[in-house]
Amino acid sequence: MNINEIELASNLASQKLYQFTESLSQSEYKFEFPNGVKIETETEIKYTEEAQDFFNTFYDDYLTEIEKTKI
């Protein structure tokens, strides 16, 4: 079985982002994410700039750990 490392890191980072935002108090949430977490348009759903920064950090951490486990 092959694991897509990029997809796994992305899924884990997304889950962690939502867990992180759920753990924040209302005032912390408004401070960290003044524009919310997602922007939805007719053609796409993407993270806000603030949320994307957190996602990128989580993604990099997960991908690094996944790559360390490669044989």
N, C-alpha and C positions, 0 to 999 in steps of 0.2 A: 504494500500500500504506500503510495506517495502522498506526502502532505504538501500542500501549497503554502509555503512559509509566509508569503506576503499576505495571502488571504487570511491565514490564521492570525497573524499579528494585527491585521486590520480589524478583524472581528473582536479580538480580545481588547484592543484599544478602544473600540466603540463601546463595548460593555463596560469597561472601566470608566470611561467618560460619563456614561449615564449613572453608574453607581456613585461616582464622585459628585455629580450635580445633585443627586437625590440626598446625599449626606449633608449638603450645605444648608445652613439656616437661610431664611428668606433674605436677610440683610447681606449675608455672605454671597448668596446667589446673585443678587442684584449688583454687588460690587464686582464679582468675577465675570459675570455674564450680563452686562447691561443691555445687550441686544438679544438676549436669549441664547439658545444653543443651536437652533436650526433656522435656516431660511428656506422657505418653500416657494417655488415659482411654478408656473404652468409646466415647465419642462424639466425641472430638477429639484432635488432636495440636497442642500449642502449645509455644512456647519458655518456658524458665524466666525468671524476672525478670531475672537477670543477662544471659542470652543475648539477651533482648528489648531490653535497653539497647544492646548492641552492634549488633544488627540495626537498630534505629532510627537510630543514627548512620550506619551504612553506607547505609541506605535514603535518608536525607536528603541525603547526599553525592551518591549516584547520581542522585536525582531532580533535584537542582540542576543537575548537569552535563547531564542529558538536556534539561531545560528551556532551558538556554543554547543548545542547538543548534537550537532551533525557529526557523523562518524567519518 
